[in-house]
Amino acid sequence: MMAALTRPSEELEVLELESTGTDLPAKVILYNDDWHTFEEVIVQLMKATGCSRERAEALTWEVHTRGKAAVYEGSLAECLRVSGVLEEIALHTEIEC
């Protein structure tokens, strides 16, 4: 059987079309609100990102004082996971690509 020959540029185009885009860099933005306690946000940040308590406290303070903060950076797939965990307790998040 004879194998079909393809030009490298054709292979590249096919690979690009098959990409889901979930490996693109992104970040999770967490917004301040008036109904969650500092402790609730700290615990949820540790659960969502695996960061230390000290890091979660610093991020929570930044969200409180600035109104929002980038709390996680990584692949789009991981940002979707982190955002989902934060939203389990109705925290307001946004993903920026």
N, C-alpha and C positions, 0 to 999 in steps of 0.2 A: 504494500500500500504506500502510496506517495504522500508525504506530509505537505500540507499547504504552507507556503512561505508567506510571511507577513513582514512588512516594513516595521522597524522599531517604532516609528511615530504612530502607526496604527495600533500597536500593542499599548502604548502609553495612553492613547485616547480611550481605549477600552477600560484600562485600569482606573483612569480618572472618573469615568462614568459609573463604575461600580463602587466607588468610595461613598460611604454613608455620611462623611463629614463629622462623625462623632469624635475623631481624634484631633479636631481643630482646637487651638488654645482658646480658653474662655475664662471668665471669672464670675463668681456669685456675689451680687450686691445685696446686702441686708439693710432694710430700712427701719428707722426708729418708729416706735408706736407708743401709745400711752397706756396700754393694758397689760403688757408682759413685765414681770419683775426682772431685775438684773439676774437673779439666780436662775430663773427659767431660761433666759437667753444663754447664759454661760453654760449651763448643762446641755442645752440643745446644740450649741456650737461644738462642744467637746464630742458629743455623740455623732454629729454630722461630719466633722472634719478630722477627728482623732487628735486634735491639738491638746496641749497642756491646759490646765486650769488658768495659769498665768496668761497664756496667749488668748484664751477665750475672754478673760476679764478685760484685757487690753482692747480687744476687738469690740466688746460690748460697750466699753467706755467711748470708743471712737464713734460707734453708731449713735450713742446717746448724745454726744456733743456736736457731731457734725450732721446728724440726720440720716446718714447712711455710711456704709463702708464696704470695701471689697474684703470679704471674709474668707474667700477661697479662690485659688487659681489652679487650673489644670485642664485636662481634656474636656471637651463638651460633655461627653458621657459621664465623667466624674462630677462635673458641675451640675448636671441634671440630678444625679443621685444626692449630692449634698443639698441642693435646693429642696428636693423632696423631703428629706429628713427635717430640715428647718421648718418647712411648711406643715409638718405633722401637728405642730402646736399653733398653727395659723400665723406664723411669722411671715412678713411680706418680703419676698425676694425677687430678684431679677437676674437674668443671665445675660452678660455682655460678651459678644464674640469679637 
